[in-house]
Amino acid sequence: MMRDFTYVDDAVNAVLQVAERPSAANVGSGSDVPAPATSSAPFRVCNIGGSRAEPAANPVRALERFLEKKARRNIPMQPAYMLTTEAVMSDLARDRGSGRTR
């Protein structure tokens, strides 16, 4: 399986940058006053990741090397599992107010 990983610090930084941007009324709401019920700002869901998929076993292998101990793997593939996930950061870049995706 392939997963898109990110450092916790990077995810926290992205959330803080988005949180610093004030709420804005939705276009066509008929109001200039942002309100949670009519504003997209406080309730946006952004995909935060490293923007590239890597084998899901990589973090386990890193821990094995660091701990000098082999991990016991007993996690069968489930039907609902996605084989590959990758973050698409365009919404986050827009909400951060920059073109940066990292």
PDB file as gemmi writes it, atoms N, CA and C in Angstrom:
CRYST1    1.000    1.000    1.000  90.00  90.00  90.00 P 1                      
ATOM      1  N   MET A   1       0.835  -1.180   0.000  1.00  0.00           N  
ATOM      2  CA  MET A   1       0.000   0.000   0.000  1.00  0.00           C  
ATOM      3  C   MET A   1       0.882   1.246   0.000  1.00  0.00           C  
ATOM      4  N   MET A   2       0.371   2.278  -0.593  1.00  0.00           N  
ATOM      5  CA  MET A   2       1.096   3.543  -0.676  1.00  0.00           C  
ATOM      6  C   MET A   2       0.300   4.606   0.085  1.00  0.00           C  
ATOM      7  N   ARG A   3       1.013   5.422   0.848  1.00  0.00           N  
ATOM      8  CA  ARG A   3       0.361   6.476   1.627  1.00  0.00           C  
ATOM      9  C   ARG A   3       1.131   7.781   1.478  1.00  0.00           C  
ATOM     10  N   ASP A   4       0.417   8.881   1.652  1.00  0.00           N  
ATOM     11  CA  ASP A   4       1.010  10.211   1.617  1.00  0.00           C  
ATOM     12  C   ASP A   4       1.232  10.650   3.059  1.00  0.00           C  
ATOM     13  N   PHE A   5       2.471  10.747   3.465  1.00  0.00           N  
ATOM     14  CA  PHE A   5       2.808  11.099   4.835  1.00  0.00           C  
ATOM     15  C   PHE A   5       3.229  12.559   4.933  1.00  0.00           C  
ATOM     16  N   THR A   6       3.174  13.107   6.132  1.00  0.00           N  
ATOM     17  CA  THR A   6       3.694  14.442   6.385  1.00  0.00           C  
ATOM     18  C   THR A   6       4.166  14.503   7.824  1.00  0.00           C  
ATOM     19  N   TYR A   7       5.059  15.428   8.100  1.00  0.00           N  
ATOM     20  CA  TYR A   7       5.511  15.646   9.466  1.00  0.00           C  
ATOM     21  C   TYR A   7       4.410  16.348  10.246  1.00  0.00           C  
ATOM     22  N   VAL A   8       4.260  15.999  11.517  1.00  0.00           N  
ATOM     23  CA  VAL A   8       3.252  16.633  12.371  1.00  0.00           C  
ATOM     24  C   VAL A   8       3.473  18.142  12.409  1.00  0.00           C  
ATOM     25  N   ASP A   9       4.729  18.575  12.505  1.00  0.00           N  
ATOM     26  CA  ASP A   9       5.030  20.021  12.539  1.00  0.00           C  
ATOM     27  C   ASP A   9       4.502  20.727  11.293  1.00  0.00           C  
ATOM     28  N   ASP A  10       4.646  20.094  10.131  1.00  0.00           N  
ATOM     29  CA  ASP A  10       4.163  20.699   8.888  1.00  0.00           C  
ATOM     30  C   ASP A  10       2.641  20.807   8.881  1.00  0.00           C  
ATOM     31  N   ALA A  11       1.969  19.771   9.390  1.00  0.00           N  
ATOM     32  CA  ALA A  11       0.504  19.795   9.450  1.00  0.00           C  
ATOM     33  C   ALA A  11       0.024  20.878  10.414  1.00  0.00           C  
ATOM     34  N   VAL A  12       0.657  20.989  11.577  1.00  0.00           N  
ATOM     35  CA  VAL A  12       0.278  22.021  12.550  1.00  0.00           C  
ATOM     36  C   VAL A  12       0.509  23.407  11.961  1.00  0.00           C  
ATOM     37  N   ASN A  13       1.636  23.611  11.298  1.00  0.00           N  
ATOM     38  CA  ASN A  13       1.946  24.896  10.673  1.00  0.00           C  
ATOM     39  C   ASN A  13       0.881  25.271   9.641  1.00  0.00           C  
ATOM     40  N   ALA A  14       0.476  24.325   8.821  1.00  0.00           N  
ATOM     41  CA  ALA A  14      -0.546  24.589   7.806  1.00  0.00           C  
ATOM     42  C   ALA A  14      -1.874  24.965   8.454  1.00  0.00           C  
ATOM     43  N   VAL A  15      -2.255  24.246   9.496  1.00  0.00           N  
ATOM     44  CA  VAL A  15      -3.515  24.547  10.190  1.00  0.00           C  
ATOM     45  C   VAL A  15      -3.465  25.937  10.805  1.00  0.00           C  
ATOM     46  N   LEU A  16      -2.351  26.289  11.426  1.00  0.00           N  
ATOM     47  CA  LEU A  16      -2.229  27.617  12.038  1.00  0.00           C  
ATOM     48  C   LEU A  16      -2.299  28.723  10.993  1.00  0.00           C  
ATOM     49  N   GLN A  17      -1.673  28.511   9.842  1.00  0.00           N  
ATOM     50  CA  GLN A  17      -1.715  29.522   8.783  1.00  0.00           C  
ATOM     51  C   GLN A  17      -3.137  29.720   8.262  1.00  0.00           C  
ATOM     52  N   VAL A  18      -3.876  28.645   8.108  1.00  0.00           N  
ATOM     53  CA  VAL A  18      -5.255  28.753   7.637  1.00  0.00           C  
ATOM     54  C   VAL A  18      -6.124  29.402   8.717  1.00  0.00           C  
ATOM     55  N   ALA A  19      -5.885  29.066   9.976  1.00  0.00           N  
ATOM     56  CA  ALA A  19      -6.682  29.617  11.077  1.00  0.00           C  
ATOM     57  C   ALA A  19      -6.492  31.121  11.224  1.00  0.00           C  
ATOM     58  N   GLU A  20      -5.340  31.638  10.802  1.00  0.00           N  
ATOM     59  CA  GLU A  20      -5.072  33.067  10.918  1.00  0.00           C  
ATOM     60  C   GLU A  20      -5.835  33.887   9.879  1.00  0.00           C  
ATOM     61  N   ARG A  21      -6.349  33.229   8.851  1.00  0.00           N  
ATOM     62  CA  ARG A  21      -7.099  33.952   7.820  1.00  0.00           C  
ATOM     63  C   ARG A  21      -8.529  34.153   8.312  1.00  0.00           C  
ATOM     64  N   PRO A  22      -9.057  35.370   8.246  1.00  0.00           N  
ATOM     65  CA  PRO A  22     -10.402  35.630   8.771  1.00  0.00           C  
ATOM     66  C   PRO A  22     -11.481  34.956   7.931  1.00  0.00           C  
ATOM     67  N   SER A  23     -12.605  34.733   8.575  1.00  0.00           N  
ATOM     68  CA  SER A  23     -13.753  34.181   7.868  1.00  0.00           C  
ATOM     69  C   SER A  23     -14.189  35.156   6.787  1.00  0.00           C  
ATOM     70  N   ALA A  24     -14.758  34.630   5.750  1.00  0.00           N  
ATOM     71  CA  ALA A  24     -15.265  35.469   4.668  1.00  0.00           C  
ATOM     72  C   ALA A  24     -16.642  34.965   4.264  1.00  0.00           C  
ATOM     73  N   ALA A  25     -17.534  35.880   4.022  1.00  0.00           N  
ATOM     74  CA  ALA A  25     -18.868  35.480   3.583  1.00  0.00           C  
ATOM     75  C   ALA A  25     -18.764  34.792   2.235  1.00  0.00           C  
ATOM     76  N   ASN A  26     -19.578  33.788   2.018  1.00  0.00           N  
ATOM     77  CA  ASN A  26     -19.587  33.103   0.732  1.00  0.00           C  
ATOM     78  C   ASN A  26     -20.095  34.032  -0.353  1.00  0.00           C  
ATOM     79  N   VAL A  27     -19.534  33.897  -1.530  1.00  0.00           N  
ATOM     80  CA  VAL A  27     -19.974  34.703  -2.665  1.00  0.00           C  
ATOM     81  C   VAL A  27     -21.453  34.422  -2.909  1.00  0.00           C  
ATOM     82  N   GLY A  28     -22.228  35.478  -3.064  1.00  0.00           N  
ATOM     83  CA  GLY A  28     -23.655  35.325  -3.324  1.00  0.00           C  
ATOM     84  C   GLY A  28     -24.499  35.116  -2.085  1.00  0.00           C  
ATOM     85  N   SER A  29     -23.890  35.244  -0.888  1.00  0.00           N  
ATOM     86  CA  SER A  29     -24.670  35.037   0.338  1.00  0.00           C  
ATOM     87  C   SER A  29     -25.534  36.243   0.666  1.00  0.00           C  
ATOM     88  N   GLY A  30     -25.255  37.384  -0.003  1.00  0.00           N  
ATOM     89  CA  GLY A  30     -26.031  38.591   0.260  1.00  0.00           C  
ATOM     90  C   GLY A  30     -25.584  39.328   1.495  1.00  0.00           C  
ATOM     91  N   SER A  31     -24.450  38.942   2.061  1.00  0.00           N  
ATOM     92  CA  SER A  31     -23.961  39.586   3.272  1.00  0.00           C  
ATOM     93  C   SER A  31     -22.452  39.746   3.194  1.00  0.00           C  
ATOM     94  N   ASP A  32     -21.965  40.840   3.748  1.00  0.00           N  
ATOM     95  CA  ASP A  32     -20.525  41.029   3.869  1.00  0.00           C  
ATOM     96  C   ASP A  32     -20.024  40.550   5.228  1.00  0.00           C  
ATOM     97  N   VAL A  33     -20.947  40.174   6.096  1.00  0.00           N  
ATOM     98  CA  VAL A  33     -20.598  39.754   7.446  1.00  0.00           C  
ATOM     99  C   VAL A  33     -20.417  38.239   7.466  1.00  0.00           C  
ATOM    100  N   PRO A  34     -19.209  37.773   7.793  1.00  0.00           N  
ATOM    101  CA  PRO A  34     -19.008  36.332   7.841  1.00  0.00           C  
ATOM    102  C   PRO A  34     -19.746  35.718   9.024  1.00  0.00           C  
ATOM    103  N   ALA A  35     -20.346  34.615   8.809  1.00  0.00           N  
ATOM    104  CA  ALA A  35     -21.031  33.874   9.868  1.00  0.00           C  
ATOM    105  C   ALA A  35     -20.787  32.394   9.625  1.00  0.00           C  
ATOM    106  N   PRO A  36     -20.622  31.611  10.681  1.00  0.00           N  
ATOM    107  CA  PRO A  36     -20.343  30.186  10.481  1.00  0.00           C  
ATOM    108  C   PRO A  36     -21.340  29.481   9.572  1.00  0.00           C  
ATOM    109  N   ALA A  37     -22.603  29.872   9.637  1.00  0.00           N  
ATOM    110  CA  ALA A  37     -23.607  29.196   8.826  1.00  0.00           C  
ATOM    111  C   ALA A  37     -23.501  29.549   7.345  1.00  0.00           C  
ATOM    112  N   THR A  38     -22.904  30.702   7.016  1.00  0.00           N  
ATOM    113  CA  THR A  38     -22.829  31.120   5.613  1.00  0.00           C  
ATOM    114  C   THR A  38     -21.400  31.300   5.129  1.00  0.00           C  
ATOM    115  N   SER A  39     -20.446  30.957   5.958  1.00  0.00           N  
ATOM    116  CA  SER A  39     -19.045  31.155   5.599  1.00  0.00           C  
ATOM    117  C   SER A  39     -18.353  29.817   5.427  1.00  0.00           C  
ATOM    118  N   SER A  40     -17.507  29.732   4.422  1.00  0.00           N  
ATOM    119  CA  SER A  40     -16.749  28.505   4.208  1.00  0.00           C  
ATOM    120  C   SER A  40     -15.481  28.479   5.056  1.00  0.00           C  
ATOM    121  N   ALA A  41     -15.058  29.617   5.588  1.00  0.00           N  
ATOM    122  CA  ALA A  41     -13.750  29.707   6.229  1.00  0.00           C  
ATOM    123  C   ALA A  41     -13.569  28.841   7.469  1.00  0.00           C  
ATOM    124  N   PRO A  42     -14.419  28.914   8.496  1.00  0.00           N  
ATOM    125  CA  PRO A  42     -14.094  28.150   9.704  1.00  0.00           C  
ATOM    126  C   PRO A  42     -14.336  26.658   9.577  1.00  0.00           C  
ATOM    127  N   PHE A  43     -14.958  26.226   8.496  1.00  0.00           N  
ATOM    128  CA  PHE A  43     -15.309  24.817   8.385  1.00  0.00           C  
ATOM    129  C   PHE A  43     -14.724  24.134   7.165  1.00  0.00           C  
ATOM    130  N   ARG A  44     -13.663  24.684   6.596  1.00  0.00           N  
ATOM    131  CA  ARG A  44     -13.039  24.079   5.428  1.00  0.00           C  
ATOM    132  C   ARG A  44     -12.306  22.810   5.834  1.00  0.00           C  
ATOM    133  N   VAL A  45     -12.330  21.856   4.984  1.00  0.00           N  
ATOM    134  CA  VAL A  45     -11.567  20.636   5.172  1.00  0.00           C  
ATOM    135  C   VAL A  45     -10.471  20.643   4.121  1.00  0.00           C  
ATOM    136  N   CYS A  46      -9.234  20.586   4.575  1.00  0.00           N  
ATOM    137  CA  CYS A  46      -8.097  20.600   3.656  1.00  0.00           C  
ATOM    138  C   CYS A  46      -7.336  19.294   3.775  1.00  0.00           C  
ATOM    139  N   ASN A  47      -6.805  18.868   2.674  1.00  0.00           N  
ATOM    140  CA  ASN A  47      -5.983  17.677   2.618  1.00  0.00           C  
ATOM    141  C   ASN A  47      -4.543  18.119   2.861  1.00  0.00           C  
ATOM    142  N   ILE A  48      -3.922  17.626   3.912  1.00  0.00           N  
ATOM    143  CA  ILE A  48      -2.550  17.998   4.244  1.00  0.00           C  
ATOM    144  C   ILE A  48      -1.680  16.757   4.114  1.00  0.00           C  
ATOM    145  N   GLY A  49      -0.645  16.860   3.324  1.00  0.00           N  
ATOM    146  CA  GLY A  49       0.249  15.723   3.140  1.00  0.00           C  
ATOM    147  C   GLY A  49       1.527  16.164   2.482  1.00  0.00           C  
ATOM    148  N   GLY A  50       2.358  15.208   2.194  1.00  0.00           N  
ATOM    149  CA  GLY A  50       3.657  15.493   1.590  1.00  0.00           C  
ATOM    150  C   GLY A  50       3.605  15.598   0.080  1.00  0.00           C  
ATOM    151  N   SER A  51       2.448  15.381  -0.513  1.00  0.00           N  
ATOM    152  CA  SER A  51       2.217  15.476  -1.962  1.00  0.00           C  
ATOM    153  C   SER A  51       2.930  14.400  -2.769  1.00  0.00           C  
ATOM    154  N   ARG A  52       3.248  13.295  -2.134  1.00  0.00           N  
ATOM    155  CA  ARG A  52       3.758  12.143  -2.884  1.00  0.00           C  
ATOM    156  C   ARG A  52       3.525  10.882  -2.043  1.00  0.00           C  
ATOM    157  N   ALA A  53       3.086   9.865  -2.700  1.00  0.00           N  
ATOM    158  CA  ALA A  53       2.811   8.595  -2.028  1.00  0.00           C  
ATOM    159  C   ALA A  53       4.100   7.794  -1.870  1.00  0.00           C  
ATOM    160  N   GLU A  54       4.217   7.146  -0.724  1.00  0.00           N  
ATOM    161  CA  GLU A  54       5.369   6.290  -0.427  1.00  0.00           C  
ATOM    162  C   GLU A  54       4.845   4.973   0.129  1.00  0.00           C  
ATOM    163  N   PRO A  55       5.628   3.921   0.070  1.00  0.00           N  
ATOM    164  CA  PRO A  55       5.176   2.652   0.642  1.00  0.00           C  
ATOM    165  C   PRO A  55       4.819   2.824   2.121  1.00  0.00           C  
ATOM    166  N   ALA A  56       3.652   2.302   2.504  1.00  0.00           N  
ATOM    167  CA  ALA A  56       3.189   2.427   3.883  1.00  0.00           C  
ATOM    168  C   ALA A  56       4.124   1.700   4.857  1.00  0.00           C  
ATOM    169  N   ALA A  57       4.905   0.780   4.367  1.00  0.00           N  
ATOM    170  CA  ALA A  57       5.829   0.034   5.220  1.00  0.00           C  
ATOM    171  C   ALA A  57       7.078   0.844   5.580  1.00  0.00           C  
ATOM    172  N   ASN A  58       7.330   1.967   4.901  1.00  0.00           N  
ATOM    173  CA  ASN A  58       8.546   2.752   5.171  1.00  0.00           C  
ATOM    174  C   ASN A  58       8.689   3.183   6.629  1.00  0.00           C  
ATOM    175  N   PRO A  59       7.649   3.738   7.279  1.00  0.00           N  
ATOM    176  CA  PRO A  59       7.812   4.117   8.687  1.00  0.00           C  
ATOM    177  C   PRO A  59       8.110   2.917   9.588  1.00  0.00           C  
ATOM    178  N   VAL A  60       7.513   1.779   9.267  1.00  0.00           N  
ATOM    179  CA  VAL A  60       7.771   0.566  10.059  1.00  0.00           C  
ATOM    180  C   VAL A  60       9.228   0.138   9.876  1.00  0.00           C  
ATOM    181  N   ARG A  61       9.706   0.174   8.648  1.00  0.00           N  
ATOM    182  CA  ARG A  61      11.113  -0.181   8.394  1.00  0.00           C  
ATOM    183  C   ARG A  61      12.066   0.767   9.124  1.00  0.00           C  
ATOM    184  N   ALA A  62      11.728   2.049   9.130  1.00  0.00           N  
ATOM    185  CA  ALA A  62      12.570   3.030   9.833  1.00  0.00           C  
ATOM    186  C   ALA A  62      12.611   2.714  11.327  1.00  0.00           C  
ATOM    187  N   LEU A  63      11.468   2.393  11.894  1.00  0.00           N  
ATOM    188  CA  LEU A  63      11.435   2.030  13.319  1.00  0.00           C  
ATOM    189  C   LEU A  63      12.217   0.752  13.579  1.00  0.00           C  
ATOM    190  N   GLU A  64      12.109  -0.212  12.683  1.00  0.00           N  
ATOM    191  CA  GLU A  64      12.876  -1.451  12.838  1.00  0.00           C  
ATOM    192  C   GLU A  64      14.380  -1.166  12.874  1.00  0.00           C  
ATOM    193  N   ARG A  65      14.838  -0.299  11.966  1.00  0.00           N  
ATOM    194  CA  ARG A  65      16.264   0.050  11.951  1.00  0.00           C  
ATOM    195  C   ARG A  65      16.665   0.771  13.236  1.00  0.00           C  
ATOM    196  N   PHE A  66      15.840   1.728  13.657  1.00  0.00           N  
ATOM    197  CA  PHE A  66      16.156   2.512  14.850  1.00  0.00           C  
ATOM    198  C   PHE A  66      16.161   1.643  16.102  1.00  0.00           C  
ATOM    199  N   LEU A  67      15.173   0.775  16.240  1.00  0.00           N  
ATOM    200  CA  LEU A  67      15.044  -0.071  17.430  1.00  0.00           C  
ATOM    201  C   LEU A  67      15.862  -1.349  17.353  1.00  0.00           C  
ATOM    202  N   GLU A  68      16.398  -1.620  16.142  1.00  0.00           N  
ATOM    203  CA  GLU A  68      17.146  -2.858  15.906  1.00  0.00           C  
ATOM    204  C   GLU A  68      16.319  -4.070  16.321  1.00  0.00           C  
ATOM    205  N   LYS A  69      15.059  -4.033  15.922  1.00  0.00           N  
ATOM    206  CA  LYS A  69      14.133  -5.120  16.248  1.00  0.00           C  
ATOM    207  C   LYS A  69      13.131  -5.249  15.108  1.00  0.00           C  
ATOM    208  N   LYS A  70      12.846  -6.481  14.724  1.00  0.00           N  
ATOM    209  CA  LYS A  70      11.911  -6.747  13.631  1.00  0.00           C  
ATOM    210  C   LYS A  70      10.473  -6.613  14.147  1.00  0.00           C  
ATOM    211  N   ALA A  71       9.644  -5.906  13.401  1.00  0.00           N  
ATOM    212  CA  ALA A  71       8.235  -5.736  13.772  1.00  0.00           C  
ATOM    213  C   ALA A  71       7.440  -6.978  13.388  1.00  0.00           C  
ATOM    214  N   ARG A  72       6.433  -7.264  14.189  1.00  0.00           N  
ATOM    215  CA  ARG A  72       5.496  -8.332  13.831  1.00  0.00           C  
ATOM    216  C   ARG A  72       4.361  -7.689  13.049  1.00  0.00           C  
ATOM    217  N   ARG A  73       4.210  -8.115  11.838  1.00  0.00           N  
ATOM    218  CA  ARG A  73       3.163  -7.552  10.969  1.00  0.00           C  
ATOM    219  C   ARG A  73       2.041  -8.567  10.833  1.00  0.00           C  
ATOM    220  N   ASN A  74       0.860  -8.138  11.256  1.00  0.00           N  
ATOM    221  CA  ASN A  74      -0.293  -9.018  11.172  1.00  0.00           C  
ATOM    222  C   ASN A  74      -1.532  -8.183  10.868  1.00  0.00           C  
ATOM    223  N   ILE A  75      -1.470  -7.420   9.796  1.00  0.00           N  
ATOM    224  CA  ILE A  75      -2.591  -6.560   9.414  1.00  0.00           C  
ATOM    225  C   ILE A  75      -3.034  -6.978   8.017  1.00  0.00           C  
ATOM    226  N   PRO A  76      -4.092  -7.765   7.935  1.00  0.00           N  
ATOM    227  CA  PRO A  76      -4.552  -8.192   6.613  1.00  0.00           C  
ATOM    228  C   PRO A  76      -5.175  -7.035   5.838  1.00  0.00           C  
ATOM    229  N   MET A  77      -5.076  -7.108   4.538  1.00  0.00           N  
ATOM    230  CA  MET A  77      -5.677  -6.111   3.661  1.00  0.00           C  
ATOM    231  C   MET A  77      -7.197  -6.184   3.802  1.00  0.00           C  
ATOM    232  N   GLN A  78      -7.823  -5.046   4.040  1.00  0.00           N  
ATOM    233  CA  GLN A  78      -9.268  -4.976   4.186  1.00  0.00           C  
ATOM    234  C   GLN A  78      -9.888  -4.497   2.871  1.00  0.00           C  
ATOM    235  N   PRO A  79     -11.116  -4.923   2.562  1.00  0.00           N  
ATOM    236  CA  PRO A  79     -11.752  -4.515   1.303  1.00  0.00           C  
ATOM    237  C   PRO A  79     -11.891  -3.000   1.157  1.00  0.00           C  
ATOM    238  N   ALA A  80     -12.059  -2.281   2.261  1.00  0.00           N  
ATOM    239  CA  ALA A  80     -12.272  -0.828   2.196  1.00  0.00           C  
ATOM    240  C   ALA A  80     -10.969  -0.037   2.086  1.00  0.00           C  
ATOM    241  N   TYR A  81      -9.823  -0.694   2.242  1.00  0.00           N  
ATOM    242  CA  TYR A  81      -8.550   0.016   2.178  1.00  0.00           C  
ATOM    243  C   TYR A  81      -8.280   0.511   0.760  1.00  0.00           C  
ATOM    244  N   MET A  82      -7.774   1.718   0.675  1.00  0.00           N  
ATOM    245  CA  MET A  82      -7.306   2.239  -0.605  1.00  0.00           C  
ATOM    246  C   MET A  82      -5.877   1.744  -0.814  1.00  0.00           C  
ATOM    247  N   LEU A  83      -5.556   1.333  -2.017  1.00  0.00           N  
ATOM    248  CA  LEU A  83      -4.198   0.879  -2.286  1.00  0.00           C  
ATOM    249  C   LEU A  83      -3.216   2.037  -2.267  1.00  0.00           C  
ATOM    250  N   THR A  84      -3.649   3.204  -2.726  1.00  0.00           N  
ATOM    251  CA  THR A  84      -2.784   4.383  -2.772  1.00  0.00           C  
ATOM    252  C   THR A  84      -3.585   5.614  -2.357  1.00  0.00           C  
ATOM    253  N   THR A  85      -2.989   6.444  -1.508  1.00  0.00           N  
ATOM    254  CA  THR A  85      -3.576   7.753  -1.189  1.00  0.00           C  
ATOM    255  C   THR A  85      -2.502   8.803  -1.427  1.00  0.00           C  
ATOM    256  N   GLU A  86      -2.928   9.965  -1.900  1.00  0.00           N  
ATOM    257  CA  GLU A  86      -1.984  11.062  -2.121  1.00  0.00           C  
ATOM    258  C   GLU A  86      -2.712  12.375  -1.868  1.00  0.00           C  
ATOM    259  N   ALA A  87      -2.104  13.245  -1.074  1.00  0.00           N  
ATOM    260  CA  ALA A  87      -2.717  14.532  -0.747  1.00  0.00           C  
ATOM    261  C   ALA A  87      -2.708  15.446  -1.960  1.00  0.00           C  
ATOM    262  N   VAL A  88      -3.820  16.111  -2.171  1.00  0.00           N  
ATOM    263  CA  VAL A  88      -3.920  17.151  -3.188  1.00  0.00           C  
ATOM    264  C   VAL A  88      -4.030  18.454  -2.410  1.00  0.00           C  
ATOM    265  N   MET A  89      -3.004  19.284  -2.502  1.00  0.00           N  
ATOM    266  CA  MET A  89      -2.866  20.423  -1.609  1.00  0.00           C  
ATOM    267  C   MET A  89      -3.364  21.743  -2.193  1.00  0.00           C  
ATOM    268  N   SER A  90      -4.059  21.724  -3.321  1.00  0.00           N  
ATOM    269  CA  SER A  90      -4.483  22.976  -3.957  1.00  0.00           C  
ATOM    270  C   SER A  90      -5.448  23.782  -3.086  1.00  0.00           C  
ATOM    271  N   ASP A  91      -6.387  23.131  -2.393  1.00  0.00           N  
ATOM    272  CA  ASP A  91      -7.297  23.863  -1.507  1.00  0.00           C  
ATOM    273  C   ASP A  91      -6.537  24.505  -0.351  1.00  0.00           C  
ATOM    274  N   LEU A  92      -5.575  23.794   0.188  1.00  0.00           N  
ATOM    275  CA  LEU A  92      -4.780  24.341   1.281  1.00  0.00           C  
ATOM    276  C   LEU A  92      -3.985  25.551   0.814  1.00  0.00           C  
ATOM    277  N   ALA A  93      -3.381  25.461  -0.363  1.00  0.00           N  
ATOM    278  CA  ALA A  93      -2.614  26.593  -0.894  1.00  0.00           C  
ATOM    279  C   ALA A  93      -3.520  27.808  -1.073  1.00  0.00           C  
ATOM    280  N   ARG A  94      -4.719  27.591  -1.572  1.00  0.00           N  
ATOM    281  CA  ARG A  94      -5.668  28.692  -1.761  1.00  0.00           C  
ATOM    282  C   ARG A  94      -6.044  29.302  -0.396  1.00  0.00           C  
ATOM    283  N   ASP A  95      -6.343  28.452   0.584  1.00  0.00           N  
ATOM    284  CA  ASP A  95      -6.780  28.950   1.892  1.00  0.00           C  
ATOM    285  C   ASP A  95      -5.645  29.583   2.697  1.00  0.00           C  
ATOM    286  N   ARG A  96      -4.411  29.224   2.392  1.00  0.00           N  
ATOM    287  CA  ARG A  96      -3.262  29.848   3.046  1.00  0.00           C  
ATOM    288  C   ARG A  96      -2.973  31.225   2.460  1.00  0.00           C  
ATOM    289  N   GLY A  97      -3.558  31.487   1.291  1.00  0.00           N  
ATOM    290  CA  GLY A  97      -3.320  32.767   0.640  1.00  0.00           C  
ATOM    291  C   GLY A  97      -2.011  32.798  -0.118  1.00  0.00           C  
ATOM    292  N   SER A  98      -1.519  31.621  -0.462  1.00  0.00           N  
ATOM    293  CA  SER A  98      -0.275  31.549  -1.233  1.00  0.00           C  
ATOM    294  C   SER A  98      -0.407  30.430  -2.235  1.00  0.00           C  
ATOM    295  N   GLY A  99       0.477  30.410  -3.162  1.00  0.00           N  
ATOM    296  CA  GLY A  99       0.510  29.337  -4.133  1.00  0.00           C  
ATOM    297  C   GLY A  99       1.307  28.150  -3.625  1.00  0.00           C  
ATOM    298  N   ARG A 100       1.914  28.309  -2.435  1.00  0.00           N  
ATOM    299  CA  ARG A 100       2.757  27.221  -1.907  1.00  0.00           C  
ATOM    300  C   ARG A 100       1.900  26.026  -1.525  1.00  0.00           C  
ATOM    301  N   THR A 101       2.376  24.865  -1.859  1.00  0.00           N  
ATOM    302  CA  THR A 101       1.676  23.638  -1.476  1.00  0.00           C  
ATOM    303  C   THR A 101       2.471  22.856  -0.454  1.00  0.00           C  
ATOM    304  N   ARG A 102       3.599  23.401   0.007  1.00  0.00           N  
ATOM    305  CA  ARG A 102       4.396  22.689   1.014  1.00  0.00           C  
ATOM    306  C   ARG A 102       4.812  23.657   2.066  1.00  0.00           C  
TER     307      ARG A 102                                                      
END                                                                             
